[in-house]
Amino acid sequence: MERGFIIGSGTSFHASLYLQHLLNKLTGFHVTAVPASEFAEWRPAKHAKYFIIGYSQSGESSDIVEAFKVAKAAGVKTIAVTNTPGSTLTRISDACIVTRAGEEKAVAATKTFDVQLAAALMLAHELAGKHTGELERAAEAAERVLRAESEVRSLAERYVKAEHAFSLGKDSAYPIALEAALKLKEAAMVHAEGFAAREFLHGPVQLADEATPVLAFAPSAEAFKGSLKAFEKIAQYKAPLILVGPGAGEVAGYAAHRVEVQGVEGDAAAIPLVKFAQLFAYHLSVLRGLDPDKPTKLTKVVKY
């Protein structure tokens, strides 16, 4: 079986997109990421020749459990990636990867998303016969981002009154842009939307103005350069642009701020990039007088 689906919900769906990018780029597998809640309607008519990988922090979300039950009833091989050993998803799957991040006490997933990315990188590298040294460099780069927390807080202070924001991503940073927007919504109550960088030009740029911060994530200087047309448009409308990633300084002429990620670039850079996104949303939440660990309208596990 060389074709499959990767499913998840919310943050876990963003991990699914990241794994899709890696497997399609590095291996002979062809996979498609689909939100878990949509899988039953999007699945192909013929079932036996594909596999399904499911991401779930808790292993209990109704959407992914039901999707796995649909797949298993059709004879499809199932693989779970979860942080919770003994969960429903581990029990009904043919195979399981347990990420062992420890209990995620906050409602919004942070460290469990980090290990979902790490598991994706390790799995893709193993299937491609590639050395995983990049993961160590990514972890070190993430630590450097954490050590710069005071700078991230200072940046958040500038935008504490922002009501809207955009998050753009290029290449393997596209899922990170989606996750950054989700964290701004979940933790900081900021209306934020994530897009592939150049897709921003196909309509959403209409909403850009000087009161709308735009976070732009990329895994390399080359990826940033591939987004220059989008940056030019954003600059025309005076929207403050925050560049985050390796090589951000090389296109700094368009940026109000830049956050240079050092020590790793390429696919593994997603890990330090998301640490910035999480820290930024956290400090924005606290500065706005909110509790980032306990969003008032969310629950840890979505069941119905």
VEXDREN-2710 file (C-alpha; in Angstrom, 1 decimal):
% VEXDREN-2710
k/r/px/py/pz
1/MET/0.0/0.0/0.0
2/GLU/1.5/3.3/-1.1
3/ARG/-1.5/5.6/-0.8
4/GLY/-3.2/6.7/2.4
5/PHE/-4.9/9.4/4.4
6/ILE/-3.8/11.3/7.5
7/ILE/-6.5/12.7/9.7
8/GLY/-6.8/14.8/12.8
9/SER/-8.8/17.6/14.3
10/GLY/-7.8/21.1/15.2
11/THR/-4.1/21.2/16.2
12/SER/-3.8/17.5/15.3
13/PHE/-5.0/18.2/11.8
14/HIS/-2.1/20.7/11.4
15/ALA/0.3/17.9/12.4
16/SER/-1.4/15.8/9.7
17/LEU/-0.7/18.4/7.1
18/TYR/3.0/18.5/8.1
19/LEU/3.3/14.7/7.8
20/GLN/1.6/14.8/4.4
21/HIS/4.2/17.3/3.3
22/LEU/7.1/15.2/4.6
23/LEU/5.8/11.8/3.2
24/ASN/5.0/13.2/-0.2
25/LYS/8.3/15.0/-0.5
26/LEU/10.7/12.4/1.0
27/THR/9.2/9.0/0.3
28/GLY/7.4/7.0/-2.3
29/PHE/4.1/7.2/-0.4
30/HIS/1.3/9.5/-1.6
31/VAL/-0.9/10.7/1.3
32/THR/-3.7/13.2/1.7
33/ALA/-4.6/15.0/5.0
34/VAL/-8.3/15.3/5.7
35/PRO/-10.0/16.7/8.8
36/ALA/-11.2/13.7/10.9
37/SER/-14.8/14.9/11.0
38/GLU/-14.9/14.8/7.2
39/PHE/-13.2/11.5/6.6
40/ALA/-16.3/9.3/6.3
41/GLU/-17.6/11.6/3.5
42/TRP/-14.3/12.0/1.7
43/ARG/-13.1/8.4/1.7
44/PRO/-12.7/6.6/-1.6
45/ALA/-15.3/4.0/-2.7
46/LYS/-12.6/1.2/-2.8
47/HIS/-11.1/0.7/0.6
48/ALA/-8.6/-2.1/0.7
49/LYS/-5.6/-0.4/-1.1
50/TYR/-5.0/2.5/1.2
51/PHE/-4.0/3.1/4.9
52/ILE/-4.9/5.7/7.4
53/ILE/-2.8/7.5/10.0
54/GLY/-4.6/9.4/12.7
55/TYR/-3.3/12.1/15.0
56/SER/-5.0/12.7/18.4
57/GLN/-3.5/14.2/21.5
58/SER/-6.0/12.4/23.8
59/GLY/-6.9/9.4/21.6
60/GLU/-10.5/10.0/22.6
61/SER/-11.9/12.6/20.3
62/SER/-15.2/11.4/18.8
63/ASP/-14.3/12.6/15.3
64/ILE/-11.1/10.6/15.0
65/VAL/-12.5/7.5/16.8
66/GLU/-15.5/7.4/14.5
67/ALA/-13.3/7.9/11.5
68/PHE/-11.1/4.9/12.6
69/LYS/-14.1/2.8/13.1
70/VAL/-15.3/3.6/9.6
71/ALA/-11.9/2.7/8.2
72/LYS/-11.6/-0.5/10.2
73/ALA/-15.0/-1.7/9.1
74/ALA/-13.8/-1.4/5.5
75/GLY/-10.7/-3.4/6.2
76/VAL/-8.3/-0.4/6.1
77/LYS/-5.0/-0.6/8.0
78/THR/-5.0/2.0/10.8
79/ILE/-2.0/3.7/12.5
80/ALA/-2.5/6.0/15.5
81/VAL/-0.2/8.8/16.7
82/THR/-1.3/9.8/20.2
83/ASN/0.0/11.1/23.5
84/THR/-2.2/8.8/25.6
85/PRO/-1.4/5.2/26.0
86/GLY/-4.4/3.0/26.7
87/SER/-6.8/5.4/25.0
88/THR/-9.6/4.3/22.7
89/LEU/-7.6/5.1/19.6
90/THR/-4.7/2.9/20.7
91/ARG/-7.0/0.0/21.4
92/ILE/-8.8/0.1/18.0
93/SER/-5.7/0.7/15.9
94/ASP/-3.6/-1.9/14.1
95/ALA/-0.4/0.0/15.1
96/CYS/0.3/2.9/17.4
97/ILE/3.0/5.5/18.0
98/VAL/2.8/7.0/21.6
99/THR/4.5/10.3/21.8
100/ARG/5.1/10.4/25.6
101/ALA/5.1/14.1/26.1
102/GLY/3.5/13.8/29.5
103/GLU/0.1/15.2/30.5
104/GLU/-1.0/18.3/28.6
105/LYS/-2.8/20.2/31.4
106/ALA/-3.8/23.2/29.4
107/VAL/-6.8/23.0/27.0
108/ALA/-4.8/24.3/24.1
109/ALA/-2.3/21.8/22.8
110/THR/1.3/23.0/22.8
111/LYS/4.0/20.4/23.8
112/THR/1.8/17.6/22.4
113/PHE/1.9/19.4/19.0
114/ASP/5.7/19.6/19.3
115/VAL/6.0/15.9/19.7
116/GLN/3.5/15.3/16.9
117/LEU/5.8/17.2/14.6
118/ALA/8.8/15.3/15.9
119/ALA/7.1/12.0/15.4
120/ALA/6.2/13.0/11.8
121/LEU/9.8/13.9/11.1
122/MET/11.2/10.7/12.6
123/LEU/8.6/8.6/10.7
124/ALA/9.3/10.3/7.4
125/HIS/13.0/10.1/7.8
126/GLU/12.9/6.4/8.8
127/LEU/10.8/5.6/5.7
128/ALA/13.1/7.6/3.5
129/GLY/16.3/6.1/5.0
130/LYS/17.4/9.6/6.1
131/HIS/19.4/10.5/9.1
132/THR/17.4/12.3/11.8
133/GLY/20.1/14.6/13.1
134/GLU/18.0/17.5/12.1
135/LEU/15.7/16.8/15.0
136/GLU/18.4/17.5/17.5
137/ARG/19.2/20.7/15.8
138/ALA/15.5/21.7/15.8
139/ALA/15.3/21.0/19.6
140/GLU/18.3/23.2/20.2
141/ALA/16.8/25.9/18.1
142/ALA/13.5/25.7/20.0
143/GLU/15.4/26.1/23.2
144/ARG/17.0/29.3/21.9
145/VAL/13.5/30.6/21.1
146/LEU/12.4/29.9/24.6
147/ARG/15.5/31.7/26.0
148/ALA/14.4/34.8/24.0
149/GLU/11.0/34.8/25.8
150/SER/11.4/38.4/27.0
151/GLU/11.8/39.6/23.4
152/VAL/8.6/37.7/22.3
153/ARG/6.7/39.3/25.2
154/SER/7.9/42.8/24.1
155/LEU/6.7/42.0/20.6
156/ALA/3.3/40.9/22.0
157/GLU/3.0/44.2/23.9
158/ARG/3.0/46.1/20.7
159/TYR/-0.1/44.3/19.4
160/VAL/-2.0/43.7/22.6
161/LYS/-5.0/45.7/21.2
162/ALA/-5.1/44.0/17.8
163/GLU/-8.5/42.6/17.1
164/HIS/-7.5/40.8/13.9
165/ALA/-4.3/39.1/12.7
166/PHE/-3.1/37.0/9.8
167/SER/-0.6/34.2/9.8
168/LEU/1.2/33.2/6.6
169/GLY/3.4/30.1/5.9
170/LYS/5.5/28.8/3.0
171/ASP/6.6/25.2/2.4
172/SER/6.7/23.2/5.6
173/ALA/5.8/26.3/7.5
174/TYR/2.3/26.4/6.1
175/PRO/0.9/24.1/8.8
176/ILE/2.7/26.2/11.4
177/ALA/0.9/29.3/10.1
178/LEU/-2.4/27.5/10.5
179/GLU/-1.5/26.5/14.0
180/ALA/-0.3/30.0/14.9
181/ALA/-3.7/31.4/13.9
182/LEU/-5.5/28.7/15.9
183/LYS/-3.4/29.6/19.0
184/LEU/-4.2/33.3/18.7
185/LYS/-7.9/32.4/18.6
186/GLU/-7.8/29.8/21.4
187/ALA/-5.6/31.6/23.9
188/ALA/-5.7/35.3/23.1
189/MET/-9.2/35.7/21.7
190/VAL/-7.8/37.4/18.5
191/HIS/-9.6/36.7/15.3
192/ALA/-6.7/35.2/13.3
193/GLU/-6.6/33.4/10.0
194/GLY/-3.8/31.3/8.5
195/PHE/-2.9/31.0/4.8
196/ALA/-0.2/29.8/2.5
197/ALA/1.8/33.0/1.8
198/ARG/0.9/33.6/-1.8
199/GLU/-2.7/32.5/-1.3
200/PHE/-3.1/35.6/0.9
201/LEU/-3.0/37.6/-2.4
202/HIS/-6.1/35.8/-3.6
203/GLY/-8.6/37.8/-1.6
204/PRO/-7.7/38.0/2.1
205/VAL/-5.2/40.9/1.4
206/GLN/-8.3/43.1/1.0
207/LEU/-8.4/43.1/4.8
208/ALA/-4.8/44.1/5.5
209/ASP/-4.2/47.5/7.1
210/GLU/-2.0/49.2/9.6
211/ALA/-4.0/47.7/12.5
212/THR/-3.6/44.1/11.4
213/PRO/-0.4/42.3/12.3
214/VAL/0.8/39.7/9.8
215/LEU/3.0/36.9/11.0
216/ALA/5.0/35.2/8.2
217/PHE/6.7/31.9/8.8
218/ALA/9.2/30.2/6.5
219/PRO/11.7/27.4/7.0
220/SER/14.6/29.0/5.0
221/ALA/15.8/32.2/3.3
222/GLU/14.8/30.7/0.0
223/ALA/11.2/30.1/1.2
224/PHE/11.0/33.7/2.4
225/LYS/12.2/34.9/-1.0
226/GLY/9.4/32.8/-2.6
227/SER/6.9/35.0/-0.7
228/LEU/8.3/38.4/-1.7
229/LYS/5.3/39.3/-3.8
230/ALA/3.0/38.8/-0.8
231/PHE/5.3/40.8/1.4
232/GLU/5.3/43.7/-1.2
233/LYS/1.5/43.8/-1.1
234/ILE/1.4/43.8/2.7
235/ALA/3.9/46.6/2.8
236/GLN/1.8/48.7/0.4
237/TYR/-1.1/48.6/2.8
238/LYS/1.1/49.3/5.8
239/ALA/0.2/46.1/7.7
240/PRO/2.9/45.4/10.3
241/LEU/4.8/42.3/9.0
242/ILE/6.6/40.0/11.5
243/LEU/9.0/37.6/9.8
244/VAL/9.8/34.4/11.7
245/GLY/12.3/31.8/10.5
246/PRO/15.9/31.1/9.3
247/GLY/17.0/33.8/6.9
248/ALA/14.3/36.3/7.9
249/GLY/17.0/39.0/7.9
250/GLU/17.6/38.6/4.1
251/VAL/14.1/40.0/3.3
252/ALA/13.9/42.4/6.3
253/GLY/13.2/45.4/4.1
254/TYR/9.5/44.6/4.1
255/ALA/9.3/43.7/7.8
256/ALA/8.3/45.7/10.9
257/HIS/9.9/43.0/13.0
258/ARG/12.0/39.9/12.3
259/VAL/12.7/36.9/14.5
260/GLU/15.7/35.0/13.2
261/VAL/15.7/31.3/13.9
262/GLN/19.2/29.9/14.0
263/GLY/20.8/26.5/13.8
264/VAL/18.3/24.7/11.7
265/GLU/16.5/25.2/8.4
266/GLY/14.3/23.2/6.1
267/ASP/11.5/20.9/7.3
268/ALA/12.8/20.5/10.8
269/ALA/12.6/24.3/11.3
270/ALA/8.8/23.8/11.9
271/ILE/9.6/22.9/15.6
272/PRO/11.3/26.2/16.6
273/LEU/8.8/28.2/14.5
274/VAL/5.9/26.8/16.4
275/LYS/7.6/27.6/19.7
276/PHE/7.6/31.3/18.7
277/ALA/3.9/31.0/17.7
278/GLN/3.0/29.5/21.1
279/LEU/4.9/32.0/23.1
280/PHE/3.5/34.9/21.2
281/ALA/-0.1/33.7/21.7
282/TYR/0.6/33.0/25.4
283/HIS/2.0/36.5/26.1
284/LEU/-0.7/38.2/24.1
285/SER/-3.3/36.2/26.2
286/VAL/-1.8/37.2/29.5
287/LEU/-1.4/40.8/28.5
288/ARG/-5.1/40.9/27.6
289/GLY/-6.0/39.6/31.0
290/LEU/-7.0/36.1/29.9
291/ASP/-6.1/32.7/31.1
292/PRO/-4.3/31.0/28.2
293/ASP/-4.6/27.5/29.9
294/LYS/-8.4/27.7/30.2
295/PRO/-10.3/29.2/27.2
296/THR/-13.8/29.6/28.4
297/LYS/-15.6/27.9/25.5
298/LEU/-13.3/25.0/24.9
299/THR/-12.9/21.5/26.3
300/LYS/-9.8/19.3/26.2
301/VAL/-11.5/16.5/24.4
302/VAL/-14.3/17.0/21.9
303/LYS/-17.0/14.4/22.3
304/TYR/-20.6/14.1/21.2
END
